[in-house]
Amino acid sequence: MSIFTETYSLNNGNKIPKLGLGTWFIDDDKAAEAVKAAVKIGYRNFDTAQAYGNERGVGEGIRTCGVAREELFVGSKVAAECKSYESAAKSIDETLEKMGLDYLDMMIIHSPQPWVEVNQSENRYFAENKEVWRALEDAVEAEKVRSIGVSNFNQADLENILSDCKIQPAVNQVLTHISNTPFEIIDFCQKNGIVIEAYSPVAHGEMLKNEAVAKIAEKYAATVPQLCIQYTIQLGCVSLPKTANPDHMASNAQLDFVISAEDMDVLKNIDKIKDYGDSSFFPVYGGKL
């Protein structure tokens, strides 16, 4: 069975492919070709965001790829700065218009805090995130969105939404890779029927420098990215490696091996990355904008 046909069941009955294409850092004018190349290879799950500035290009690729819309899973994210019902609802409509799509398969809150406050503020915006969530719920009822979720939410952030939501979050998209695996939030989500989406499964490229990981990859005749992606999938996560390179897209999907329980334990305990190189200033890697 190809990884492209493997899915997880979301808590609303919808299916999400286990492997997707992340599009962070793919320029808008290159996004359509990247999506079309990925579709040709076999990808059916595509992840973008209002903050990426490439929704138009991703949408163009979806519309012109030659595969029926209903066979594709397309998700975006409400900008972290949208913290009111009105701004979130307006942003969803703007995303659909930019992408030229009638509906999204997934729309999630990009961050519980505006980016300028991530890692800088104690304010978790509980009341505001409930308002954004209400806008997402209304988008589902209006058939603009099929599933809704969150990103970068910790347990308290999730409990805030779960306390009185009409629709439970289907996913929580979080930084998850060898050497930085958030086991507590993964466990909490899985116990509550929330699928984890692993972004940056190759640690924004930093895992390519890890000799211990390379040694284990060699054992499986796999590349380091293949091992990293398979690791997140064996944790029960959707994996979202990002690339615009068709050769890398194809290689990333060659996951015809299973990491042993012993090697999974080793990978779970690889020393935590403290430096993400030139990308360390991004909030998602512990820095700030």
Buried (B, 14 or more C-beta within 10 A) or exposed (E): EEBBEEBBEBBEEBEBBBBBBBBBEBEBEBBBBBBBBBBBBBBBBBBBBBBBBBBBBBBBBBBBBEBEEEEBBBBBBBBBBBBEBEBBBEBBEEBBEBBEBEBBBBBBBBBBBBBEBBEEEEEBBBEBBBBBBBBBBBBBEEEBBBBBBBBBBBBEBBEBBBEEBEBBBBBBBBBBBBBBBBEEBBEBBBEBEBBBBBBBBBBBBBBBEBEEBBEBBEEBEBBBBBBBBBBBBBBBBBBBBBBBEBEBBBBBBBBEBEBEEEBBEBBEEBEEBEEBEEBBEBBBBBEEE
